[in-house]
């Protein structure tokens, strides 16, 4: 999930990316470091005691390098928004710079804002503050403009504002949202752009995770189909974002492609096939097959009802049978 957020920074090309970790910090750091793109320049800082979003942001600021405080922009993103688009972040930064804002935030309009911080504005549309649901008055609870938790800040203003935060709220935490109110009260300009709530929705439980996966799968399948891949039923086709497909590939329902799988041109996959970290040559037919870290040569036919264990190599010809386990044929 964190890696999707990191990749959303692609159009921004940050000079450095700081990931704040806590629970199972070593495991998260190892996975993210190993799979992050080089351009992200990822580094990590641990929030030992979880004292809110303001404290987490302060921890990240403590390890940022560089002395160009007045010109630097700091983006703050939650790690649980895997549907965030790179174009949206690019628009956020462009708007922030064009208007010389002290801070620019993403907002969304939702029918049921329960659980979200509300964006309080003046009659002329200026952002005044963000109020968390626990601290909101009845009138503020009726506001349908919510804070997405995604911001661009001027670095030289963010640091002092973080140092002035307190825990005088219902949760007893340092709220990053209080920085918005603090800067606005000092007369600084606070901007906002609206984003689709489906794009900025966080993942807090298994149901929200399933919804996010469905949307991401739809985006992934559509992108491949626009590039010439045929899917007979995209709703029953599951392709990881790390998979590579060649030209004129046909994918039948019930097919799952995982990990670093690479599919050559002209292949037919499925139905009911699952390939994980496999390398498939050109013009292959893979039918009712399960394979893990296997290699299949050009023109080979695998299945129906074949199993290729790790390190299997199908050089050519046809492989069938419910429990094929030979390492080379």
ZALODREN-994809 format. One record per residue (C-alpha): x, z, y. Coordinates in steps of 0.001 Angstrom, whole numbers, padded with zeros to 6 digits, always signed. Example, Ala and Ser with C-alpha at 12.3 -4.5 7.8 and 13.67 -1.06 7.14 Angstrom:
2
+012300+007800-004500/+013670+007140-001060/
This chain:
329
+000000+000000+000000/+002811+000872+002398/+004504-002450+001675/+001415-004359+002819/+001659-002509+006139/+005377-003307+006401/+004714-007002+005804/+002077-006952+008559/+004997-006539+010994/+006363-009989+010156/+005268-011704+013388/+006522-008757+015462/+009982-008645+013820/+010840-005036+014726/+014458-004075+015315/+013886-001072+013033/+011075+000319+010926/+010826+004036+010235/+008621+005142+007340/+007545+008782+007463/+007363+010211+003943/+006132+013506+002539/+004658+013910-000939/+007061+012472-003576/+009301+011348-000737/+012192+010169-002947/+009948+008048-005147/+008180+006430-002204/+011452+005773-000368/+013041+004160-003403/+010101+001831-004040/+009630+000805-000416/+013358+000316+000197/+013722-001851-002886/+010809-004155-002048/+010809-004348+001757/+011957-007584+003432/+015380-007492+005042/+014003-008296+008499/+012058-005005+008550/+015252-002879+008641/+013453-000004+006910/+014679+003567+007073/+012995+006856+006214/+012376+010307+007611/+010665+013178+005820/+007874+015189+007406/+008620+018417+005552/+005606+020326+006870/+002528+018203+007501/+001384+019209+010958/-000566+016149+011981/-000064+012604+013212/+001668+013708+016402/+004261+015615+014414/+004782+012648+012080/+005328+010341+015054/+007794+012802+016599/+009722+012874+013314/+009973+009072+013370/+011049+009048+017015/+013875+011461+016202/+015674+008848+014095/+015075+005762+016235/+018313+004268+017497/+019027+002419+020733/+019142+003485+024366/+016768+000953+025943/+013951+003440+026475/+012243+001775+029429/+011847-001626+027782/+011319-000532+024179/+007905-000646+022542/+007056+001695+019683/+004350+000637+017236/+002637+003406+015297/+000785+002372+012140/-000934+004350+009369/+000413+003704+005886/-003036+003290+004317/-004281+000098+006007/-003230-002654+003576/-005623-005233+005061/-004004-005218+008500/-003037-008764+009509/+000255-009805+011078/-001615-011831+013713/-003508-008728+014845/-000314-006755+015411/+001202-009693+017266/-001868-009783+019552/-001576-006026+020109/+002028-006334+021258/+001336-009406+023402/-001576-007676+025151/+000486-004538+025668/+003338-006416+027313/+001164-008771+029378/-000695-005870+031005/+002279-003488+031363/+000284-000806+029580/+001601+002652+028831/-000249+002399+025528/-002437-000186+023837/-004619+000684+020885/-006677-001074+018247/-010357-000208+018222/-013332-001286+016120/-017073-001125+016564/-018828+000275+013486/-022436+001079+012645/-021547+004364+010983/-018546+005944+012736/-018648+009155+010676/-015159+010481+010034/-013441+008461+012757/-012090+009440+016149/-014289+008152+018977/-012890+006261+021970/-014221+007757+025189/-014297+005350+028146/-015231+005611+031793/-018164+003689+033266/-015781+000944+034377/-014397+000574+030840/-011119+002459+031194/-009957+004392+028139/-010008+008095+028969/-009253+009781+025664/-009837+009846+021916/-011828+012681+020433/-011677+013514+016735/-014985+013997+014954/-014371+017727+014369/-013926+018237+018104/-016602+015835+019378/-019711+016828+021289/-023141+015485+020196/-022985+012749+022850/-019471+011752+021786/-020575+011558+018150/-022990+008781+019179/-020107+006547+020332/-019656+003566+017967/-016206+002498+019231/-013687+004088+016911/-009933+004531+016979/-008147+002542+014273/-005020+004700+014502/-002809+001735+015426/-000950+001803+018742/+001737+000228+020890/+003480+002714+023223/+006142+002495+025873/+008966+004472+024313/+010012+006252+027508/+006463+007621+027949/+005721+008417+024306/+008594+010867+023825/+007672+013280+026661/+003969+013071+025759/+004710+014089+022173/+006704+017081+023341/+003682+018286+025355/+001232+018241+022431/-000355+021461+021234/-002496+022540+018281/-005533+023699+020259/-008068+021826+018127/-010310+022298+015095/-007593+021292+012625/-004712+023221+014177/-002560+020083+014139/-000589+017990+016611/-002881+015010+017261/-001221+011736+018224/-004582+010800+019723/-004052+013451+022428/-001199+011315+023790/-003771+008729+024889/-005710+011282+026931/-002534+012738+028363/-001212+009376+029565/-004609+008365+030949/-004913+011656+032854/-001567+010918+034520/-002911+007599+035767/-001178+005331+033267/-002943+002204+032068/-004338+002401+028511/-005368-000903+026973/-007264-001724+023818/-008151-004748+021722/-010964-004907+019221/-010361-005682+015562/-012603-006275+012572/-013281-002838+011022/-012705-004291+007558/-009122-005051+008609/-008296-001592+009932/-010156+000511+007372/-008004+003146+005709/-007940+003927+002003/-008811+007534+001236/-010345+007370-002254/-010641+005147-005331/-013786+003416-004036/-012134+002409-000762/-009104+001275-002750/-011294-000999-004883/-012910-002482-001767/-009504-003126-000189/-008222-004748-003377/-011274-007023-003512/-010723-008196+000054/-006996-008712-000477/-007665-010631-003689/-010115-012864-001819/-007541-013595+000895/-004830-014320-001682/-006977-016630-003795/-008254-018521-000766/-004698-019081+000490/-003613-020520-002878/-006680-022749-003142/-006008-024133+000338/-002552-025065-000958/-003899-027041-003917/-004441-024494-006704/-007721-024861-008613/-009652-021708-009534/-012893-022134-011443/-014092-018679-010383/-011955-016928-007721/-013994-013746-008138/-012669-013406-011689/-009086-014377-010899/-006499-011710-010065/-003194-012760-008474/-000650-010348-007001/+000764-011258-003592/+004228-011342-005201/+003297-014187-007585/+004430-017792-006941/+002318-020801-007981/+003349-024449-008085/+001312-027524-007182/-001824-028603-009091/-002087-025395-011094/-005479-024686-012682/-006523-021091-013239/-009488-020273-015470/-011613-017092-015186/-010283-013806-016478/-006655-014658-015631/-004382-011951-014210/-000958-012796-012758/+001193-009806-011906/+004587-008843-010500/+007234-011511-010020/+005515-014153-012157/+006415-017754-011273/+004183-020625-012401/+005456-024212-012431/+003604-027343-011301/+000690-028699-013311/+000072-025638-015477/-003259-024553-016931/-003709-020794-017221/-006465-018977-019081/-009132-018139-019639/-008506-014456-020316/-004745-014537-019834/-002475-011836-018435/+001103-012616-017377/+003442-009989-015946/+006899-010845-014541/+006908-014147-016443/+008577-017485-015732/+006413-020438-016756/+007767-023996-016618/+005924-027139-015534/+002896-028672-017304/+002354-025693-019589/-000904-024506-021114/-001259-020733-021478/-004558-019894-023204/-005916-016409-024118/-002399-014966-023923/-000744-011697-022941/+002922-011921-021932/+005401-009555-020291/+008763-010692-018885/+008664-013848-021002/+010011-017332-020298/+008127-020478-021261/+009748-023916-021111/+008314-027120-019644/+005373-028628-021490/+004881-025719-023891/+001466-024662-025170/+000974-020941-025750/-002204-019627-027380/-004948-019171-027986/-004544-015506-028893/-000780-015198-028464/+001311-012212-027425/+004768-012690-025916/+006729-009430-025688/+009534-008792-023159/+012504-011176-023398/+010536-013767-025397/+011537-017375-024793/+009277-020270-025699/+011493-023332-025443/+008883-025983-026273/+006038-026834-028648/+003004-024698-029391/+002737-020969-030112/-000470-019475-031510/-001466-016384-033441/-002776-012969-032544/+000551-011134-032788/+003348-013559-032077/+006453-011408-031540/+009457-013646-032205/+011918-013662-029335/+012572-017400-029366/+010922-020503-030701/
